[in-house]
Amino acid sequence: MKLVVVSAGLSVPSSTRLLGDRLAAATVGRASGEVDLRVVELRDLAVEIAHNFTNGFPGRALSAAIDDVTSADGLIVVTPVFSASYSGLFKSFFDVLDKDALAGRPVLIAATGGTGRHSLVLEHALRPLFAYLRAVVVPTGVYAASEDWGAEGLAERIERAAGELVALMPTPAPMPSSAPAGAEAAVPAQPAPGRADGFHVVPFAEQLAALRV
C-alpha cells in the first residue's frame, strides 16, 4: 500500500515535518503489509505552485507530487497554524488538485502551533476542507503545541490516529496458501482398470469363457 505525507513546514528542522514523520512511523508500524512511504515537502514546491496559478501548468516536481498524492492509499497532511488556520502554502497545494482527486481517500489531519489554544484548527479549518474534497477523514486529528513534545498524551493520540488510518486503507490481497510439507497435490482420479467413461468393460476372453460354460 502507498502512504503519502504532505508537510507544509517552512523551517529546517520543522516540528511540522517531525509530527508527520511520527504519524507515518506509527501508521507503518500498524500496517499488515509492505508500505511504500512518500513525503511531499511543500516548501520545496512553493514556486511551482505559484506558477501553476498563473499559467495553469504544474512544473515537473509539482506534477510528481500531485501524482503521489492522488495515487496514495492513505494521506497524512500536516500544516503549521498561521492566523488561526492552515498555512497559505498548504491551502494552495490542495487548490491545484482536481476537485475530485481525493474523493473517498483516507486522510489523517494534523497541525502544529506555538500554543494549545489553536488546537481547534483541526475542526474548524482542516476537517471542513477535506470534507469539501470528499475525502474520508479519520475521527482523530492530531495537534501538537510546543509544550506537547515529550509530554503525556501526544504519543497516544498519534497511535490512535494511525490505527484509524490503517483501518481505512485497503489491505493487501492474501497470498495463495501453499500445501503443507509432505502433502501431495490433488490428482484427478483415474478410471479403474476395465472401466471407460463410467461403464464397466468386460474383456473379450471373459465373455468367451462365459459362453463355454
TORKE-837634 format. One record per residue (C-alpha): x, y, z; residue in one letter; chain; residue number from 1. Coordinates in nm, 4 decimals. Example, Ala and Ser with C-alpha at 12.3 -4.5 7.8 and 13.67 -1.06 7.14 Angstrom:
residues 2
> px, py, pz, type, mol, seq
> 1.2300, -0.4500, 0.7800, a, A, 1
> 1.3670, -0.1060, 0.7140, s, A, 2
END
This chain:
residues 213
> px, py, pz, type, mol, seq
> 0.0000, 0.0000, 0.0000, m, A, 1
> 0.1100, 0.3580, -0.0645, k, A, 2
> 0.1217, 0.6146, 0.2169, l, A, 3
> 0.1959, 0.9807, 0.1410, v, A, 4
> 0.2802, 1.2514, 0.3950, v, A, 5
> 0.2164, 1.6135, 0.2929, v, A, 6
> 0.4118, 1.8528, 0.5136, s, A, 7
> 0.3717, 2.2310, 0.4935, a, A, 8
> 0.6507, 2.3106, 0.7393, g, A, 9
> 0.8756, 2.6004, 0.6401, l, A, 10
> 1.1769, 2.5729, 0.8691, s, A, 11
> 1.4579, 2.3166, 0.8826, v, A, 12
> 1.4254, 2.1290, 1.1110, p, A, 13
> 1.0488, 2.1575, 1.1268, s, A, 14
> 0.8131, 2.0493, 1.4029, s, A, 15
> 0.5503, 2.0026, 1.1303, t, A, 16
> 0.7724, 1.7553, 0.9470, r, A, 17
> 0.8593, 1.5873, 1.2771, l, A, 18
> 0.4906, 1.5320, 1.3536, l, A, 19
> 0.4372, 1.3969, 1.0034, g, A, 20
> 0.7285, 1.1557, 1.0460, d, A, 21
> 0.5965, 1.0280, 1.3778, r, A, 22
> 0.2483, 0.9747, 1.2367, l, A, 23
> 0.3948, 0.7925, 0.9367, a, A, 24
> 0.6089, 0.5675, 1.1577, a, A, 25
> 0.3066, 0.4766, 1.3702, a, A, 26
> 0.0987, 0.4024, 1.0600, t, A, 27
> 0.3687, 0.1874, 0.9005, v, A, 28
> 0.4103, 0.0018, 1.2292, g, A, 29
> 0.0418, -0.0895, 1.2359, r, A, 30
> 0.0100, -0.1865, 0.8687, a, A, 31
> -0.0136, -0.5571, 0.7925, s, A, 32
> 0.1836, -0.5462, 0.4678, g, A, 33
> 0.4630, -0.3586, 0.2973, e, A, 34
> 0.4176, 0.0199, 0.2838, v, A, 35
> 0.5529, 0.2477, 0.0123, d, A, 36
> 0.6112, 0.5720, 0.2074, l, A, 37
> 0.6479, 0.9041, 0.0240, r, A, 38
> 0.6927, 1.2545, 0.1699, v, A, 39
> 0.5865, 1.5720, -0.0117, v, A, 40
> 0.7600, 1.8839, 0.1250, e, A, 41
> 0.5504, 2.1794, 0.0121, l, A, 42
> 0.8314, 2.4210, 0.0990, r, A, 43
> 1.0246, 2.2866, -0.1994, d, A, 44
> 0.7237, 2.3305, -0.4299, l, A, 45
> 0.6243, 2.6882, -0.3393, a, A, 46
> 0.7496, 2.8477, -0.6622, v, A, 47
> 0.5928, 2.5822, -0.8868, e, A, 48
> 0.2621, 2.6111, -0.7008, i, A, 49
> 0.2614, 2.9880, -0.7620, a, A, 50
> 0.3468, 2.9378, -1.1297, h, A, 51
> 0.0634, 2.6855, -1.1622, n, A, 52
> -0.1830, 2.9548, -1.0554, f, A, 53
> -0.0548, 3.1984, -1.3179, t, A, 54
> -0.0015, 2.9680, -1.6162, n, A, 55
> -0.2234, 2.6709, -1.5355, g, A, 56
> 0.0515, 2.4109, -1.5774, f, A, 57
> 0.2333, 2.2240, -1.2972, p, A, 58
> 0.6123, 2.2013, -1.3108, g, A, 59
> 0.7890, 1.8667, -1.3073, r, A, 60
> 0.8309, 1.8452, -0.9276, a, A, 61
> 0.4759, 1.9643, -0.8593, l, A, 62
> 0.3375, 1.7182, -1.1141, s, A, 63
> 0.5227, 1.4314, -0.9435, a, A, 64
> 0.3878, 1.5414, -0.6034, a, A, 65
> 0.0316, 1.5560, -0.7392, i, A, 66
> 0.0703, 1.2067, -0.8846, d, A, 67
> 0.1912, 1.0739, -0.5494, d, A, 68
> -0.0952, 1.2326, -0.3565, v, A, 69
> -0.3698, 1.1306, -0.5989, t, A, 70
> -0.2458, 0.7697, -0.6188, s, A, 71
> -0.1999, 0.7220, -0.2437, a, A, 72
> -0.3954, 0.4627, -0.0475, d, A, 73
> -0.3768, 0.6918, 0.2544, g, A, 74
> -0.2688, 1.0510, 0.3268, l, A, 75
> -0.1208, 1.2223, 0.6293, i, A, 76
> -0.1471, 1.6016, 0.5963, v, A, 77
> 0.0288, 1.8341, 0.8404, v, A, 78
> 0.0311, 2.2132, 0.8490, t, A, 79
> 0.1600, 2.4800, 1.0846, p, A, 80
> -0.1052, 2.7162, 1.2174, v, A, 81
> -0.0957, 3.0653, 1.0658, f, A, 82
> -0.3513, 3.3244, 1.1776, s, A, 83
> -0.5686, 3.0573, 1.3425, a, A, 84
> -0.5910, 2.8450, 1.0261, s, A, 85
> -0.3851, 2.6305, 0.7878, y, A, 86
> -0.0982, 2.7988, 0.6064, s, A, 87
> -0.1470, 2.9615, 0.2666, g, A, 88
> 0.1069, 2.7231, 0.1146, l, A, 89
> -0.0859, 2.4234, 0.2458, f, A, 90
> -0.4172, 2.5519, 0.1062, k, A, 91
> -0.2585, 2.6494, -0.2257, s, A, 92
> -0.1313, 2.2976, -0.2864, f, A, 93
> -0.4742, 2.1440, -0.2407, f, A, 94
> -0.6245, 2.4203, -0.4556, d, A, 95
> -0.4235, 2.2989, -0.7575, v, A, 96
> -0.5638, 1.9465, -0.7283, l, A, 97
> -0.8664, 1.8422, -0.9266, d, A, 98
> -1.1770, 1.8773, -0.7115, k, A, 99
> -1.2450, 1.5009, -0.7313, d, A, 100
> -0.8844, 1.3884, -0.6815, a, A, 101
> -0.9255, 1.2968, -0.3136, l, A, 102
> -1.2800, 1.1612, -0.3236, a, A, 103
> -1.3035, 0.8553, -0.0992, g, A, 104
> -0.9371, 0.8718, 0.0012, r, A, 105
> -0.8492, 0.8181, 0.3719, p, A, 106
> -0.6857, 1.1267, 0.5250, v, A, 107
> -0.5323, 1.1864, 0.8676, l, A, 108
> -0.5264, 1.5576, 0.9546, i, A, 109
> -0.2638, 1.7110, 1.1835, a, A, 110
> -0.1280, 2.0531, 1.2755, a, A, 111
> 0.1403, 2.2188, 1.4854, t, A, 112
> 0.1370, 2.5509, 1.6688, g, A, 113
> 0.3029, 2.7529, 1.9390, g, A, 114
> 0.0153, 2.7194, 2.1831, t, A, 115
> -0.2608, 2.4740, 2.2607, g, A, 116
> -0.5218, 2.7477, 2.2085, r, A, 117
> -0.5070, 2.6819, 1.8338, h, A, 118
> -0.5956, 2.3116, 1.8592, s, A, 119
> -0.9469, 2.3692, 1.7222, l, A, 120
> -0.7905, 2.4479, 1.3836, v, A, 121
> -0.8334, 2.0776, 1.3120, l, A, 122
> -1.2110, 2.1027, 1.3431, e, A, 123
> -1.2888, 2.4494, 1.2052, h, A, 124
> -1.0385, 2.4546, 0.9168, a, A, 125
> -0.8804, 2.1220, 0.8153, l, A, 126
> -1.1752, 1.8881, 0.8593, r, A, 127
> -1.4177, 2.1079, 0.6580, p, A, 128
> -1.1565, 2.1467, 0.3803, l, A, 129
> -1.1174, 1.7724, 0.3311, f, A, 130
> -1.4877, 1.7103, 0.3756, a, A, 131
> -1.5421, 1.9502, 0.0849, y, A, 132
> -1.2883, 1.7489, -0.1181, l, A, 133
> -1.4936, 1.4378, -0.0263, r, A, 134
> -1.2012, 1.2660, 0.1410, a, A, 135
> -1.2627, 1.0245, 0.4299, v, A, 136
> -1.1135, 1.1983, 0.7334, v, A, 137
> -1.0213, 0.9777, 1.0303, v, A, 138
> -1.2004, 1.0650, 1.3555, p, A, 139
> -0.8846, 1.1527, 1.5493, t, A, 140
> -0.6920, 1.4602, 1.4405, g, A, 141
> -0.3532, 1.5301, 1.5993, v, A, 142
> -0.2490, 1.8753, 1.7146, y, A, 143
> 0.0945, 1.9329, 1.8690, a, A, 144
> 0.1727, 2.2555, 2.0500, a, A, 145
> 0.5250, 2.3415, 2.1600, s, A, 146
> 0.4568, 2.2118, 2.5108, e, A, 147
> 0.3194, 1.8785, 2.3820, d, A, 148
> 0.6547, 1.7415, 2.2633, w, A, 149
> 0.7672, 1.4956, 2.5263, g, A, 150
> 0.4505, 1.5474, 2.7310, a, A, 151
> 0.1954, 1.2828, 2.8139, e, A, 152
> -0.0851, 1.2329, 2.5647, g, A, 153
> 0.0727, 1.3135, 2.2268, l, A, 154
> 0.2076, 0.9615, 2.1689, a, A, 155
> -0.1324, 0.8122, 2.2497, e, A, 156
> -0.3110, 1.0455, 2.0066, r, A, 157
> -0.0582, 0.9604, 1.7348, i, A, 158
> -0.1097, 0.5865, 1.7830, e, A, 159
> -0.4881, 0.6156, 1.7894, r, A, 160
> -0.4996, 0.8260, 1.4726, a, A, 161
> -0.2561, 0.5915, 1.2953, a, A, 162
> -0.4722, 0.2921, 1.3822, g, A, 163
> -0.7807, 0.4647, 1.2438, e, A, 164
> -0.5988, 0.5474, 0.9194, l, A, 165
> -0.4740, 0.1913, 0.8732, v, A, 166
> -0.8284, 0.0621, 0.9283, a, A, 167
> -0.9484, 0.2710, 0.6333, l, A, 168
> -0.6640, 0.1847, 0.3970, m, A, 169
> -0.7000, -0.1157, 0.1641, p, A, 170
> -0.5395, -0.4331, 0.2933, t, A, 171
> -0.3039, -0.6300, 0.0687, p, A, 172
> -0.4578, -0.9332, -0.1023, a, A, 173
> -0.3597, -1.2546, 0.0812, p, A, 174
> -0.1043, -1.4730, -0.0891, m, A, 175
> -0.2284, -1.8175, -0.2026, p, A, 176
> -0.1613, -2.0665, 0.0740, s, A, 177
> 0.0951, -2.3323, -0.0089, s, A, 178
> 0.0302, -2.7012, 0.0537, a, A, 179
> 0.1627, -2.8360, 0.3868, p, A, 180
> 0.5003, -3.0030, 0.3769, a, A, 181
> 0.4749, -3.3626, 0.2590, g, A, 182
> 0.1303, -3.3150, 0.1142, a, A, 183
> 0.0826, -3.4147, -0.2463, e, A, 184
> -0.1064, -3.2086, -0.4967, a, A, 185
> -0.4531, -3.3355, -0.5757, a, A, 186
> -0.4507, -3.5585, -0.8827, v, A, 187
> -0.7691, -3.6209, -1.0795, p, A, 188
> -0.8993, -3.9697, -1.0195, a, A, 189
> -0.8082, -4.2096, -1.2961, q, A, 190
> -1.0615, -4.4616, -1.4272, p, A, 191
> -1.0222, -4.8013, -1.2663, a, A, 192
> -0.8846, -5.0776, -1.4882, p, A, 193
> -1.1575, -5.2212, -1.7064, g, A, 194
> -1.3670, -4.9006, -1.6879, r, A, 195
> -1.4131, -4.6373, -1.9565, a, A, 196
> -1.6311, -4.3273, -1.9332, d, A, 197
> -1.8125, -4.4710, -1.6332, g, A, 198
> -1.9020, -4.8067, -1.7962, f, A, 199
> -1.7645, -5.1431, -1.6911, h, A, 200
> -1.5809, -5.3104, -1.9821, v, A, 201
> -1.5727, -5.6926, -1.9799, v, A, 202
> -1.2660, -5.8307, -2.1575, p, A, 203
> -1.3457, -6.0469, -2.4633, f, A, 204
> -1.1726, -6.3538, -2.3097, a, A, 205
> -1.4090, -6.3410, -2.0100, e, A, 206
> -1.7122, -6.3137, -2.2352, q, A, 207
> -1.5927, -6.6165, -2.4421, l, A, 208
> -1.5306, -6.8237, -2.1298, a, A, 209
> -1.8826, -6.7485, -2.0100, a, A, 210
> -2.0291, -6.8860, -2.3320, l, A, 211
> -1.8390, -7.2135, -2.2941, r, A, 212
> -1.9843, -7.2855, -1.9529, v, A, 213
END
